[in-house]
Amino acid sequence: MTALSLSRLRFRGGEALSGLFLSPLILPAIVFAIGLLMYISLLGFEPSFFGLVIGHLVITLPYVVRTVSAVLARSDPFLEEA
């Protein structure tokens, strides 16, 4: 849904939002994982399965958004209407 809205809808700040979703690609995964673990423990939560799921979601979401956005850029918008 994120890739669909970023590629089909034009709204103010769309480029900034796209950059925000693709920003985890800049950091190496281990640096991000250590930072996320430190942030979760700073908030008072213990490392848990929920933290693991959130970490994997943040790491894998940019790949999905980028791939789906590329496919949507090449596809015909009339196919969605059909």
Residue pairs with C-beta under 8 A, 6 or more apart in sequence:
2 21
2 61
2 65
3 64
3 65
3 66
3 67
3 68
3 69
3 72
4 68
4 72
6 14
6 17
6 18
6 21
6 65
6 69
7 68
7 69
7 72
7 73
8 72
8 77
18 65
18 69
21 61
21 62
21 65
22 62
22 65
22 66
23 62
24 32
24 58
24 59
24 61
24 62
25 62
25 63
25 66
27 35
29 59
32 55
32 58
32 59
33 55
33 59
36 51
36 54
36 55
36 58
37 47
37 51
37 55
40 47
40 51
41 47
45 51
